[in-house]
């Protein structure tokens, strides 16, 4: 259902919560499509596709909420450490 994305449940569901820091970093690099070292808003929109080819795109509202949850330093993007923190929450 639209607007129902819950990143904590999602990370748990895909088993990310129990992965090693190395594995979490690998997932980060998969999601960081442009290899900038950060996951930007445009990349977050497609986070579900990173785990399943038929995953839906997040809505703008969901994307912004996910970005806000992960972007601890307020720079408008999620770094590897921020991503790891988010997964562990």
C-alpha positions in Angstrom: 0.0 0.0 0.0 1.2 3.5 -0.8 2.6 5.6 2.1 3.1 2.4 4.2 6.9 2.0 3.9 8.5 1.4 7.3 12.3 1.2 6.9 12.8 -0.5 10.3 10.4 -3.3 9.3 11.8 -3.4 5.9 15.4 -3.8 7.0 14.3 -6.5 9.4 12.3 -8.3 6.7 15.2 -8.4 4.3 17.5 -9.7 7.0 19.7 -6.6 7.0 19.3 -6.0 10.7 21.3 -9.2 11.5 24.0 -8.8 8.9 27.6 -8.0 9.6 28.9 -4.4 9.2 30.7 -5.6 6.0 27.4 -6.9 4.5 25.6 -3.7 5.5 28.3 -1.8 3.7 27.9 -3.9 0.6 24.2 -3.1 0.6 25.0 0.6 1.0 27.2 0.4 -2.1 24.5 -1.4 -4.1 22.1 1.4 -3.2 24.7 4.1 -3.9 24.1 3.8 -7.7 26.3 6.8 -8.7 29.1 5.7 -6.4 29.3 9.1 -4.7 29.7 7.6 -1.3 26.2 8.8 -0.3 22.7 7.6 -1.0 20.9 10.7 -2.3 17.1 11.2 -2.4 16.9 10.0 -6.0 18.6 6.8 -5.1 16.4 6.3 -2.0 13.3 6.3 -4.2 14.4 3.0 -5.7 15.5 1.3 -2.4 13.0 -1.5 -2.8 14.3 -2.3 -6.3 17.7 -2.8 -4.7 16.3 -5.9 -3.0 13.7 -7.1 -5.5 13.5 -6.3 -9.2 9.8 -5.9 -9.0 9.9 -3.7 -5.9 7.9 -0.5 -6.2 9.3 3.0 -6.2 8.8 4.9 -2.9 6.5 7.9 -3.0 8.0 11.3 -2.6 6.6 11.4 0.9 8.1 8.1 1.8 11.4 9.0 0.2 11.6 12.2 2.2 10.7 10.4 5.4 13.4 7.8 4.8 16.0 10.5 4.0 15.0 12.4 7.2 15.3 9.3 9.3 18.8 8.4 8.0 20.3 11.8 7.4 21.7 12.4 10.9 24.0 15.3 10.0 21.4 17.2 7.9 23.4 17.3 4.7 20.6 16.0 2.6 22.0 12.6 1.9 22.8 9.4 3.7 26.5 8.4 4.2 27.7 4.8 4.9 27.9 5.4 8.7 24.4 6.9 8.7 23.1 4.0 6.8 24.7 1.5 9.2 23.1 3.4 12.2 19.8 3.4 10.5 19.9 -0.3 9.8 20.8 -1.0 13.5 17.9 1.1 14.9 
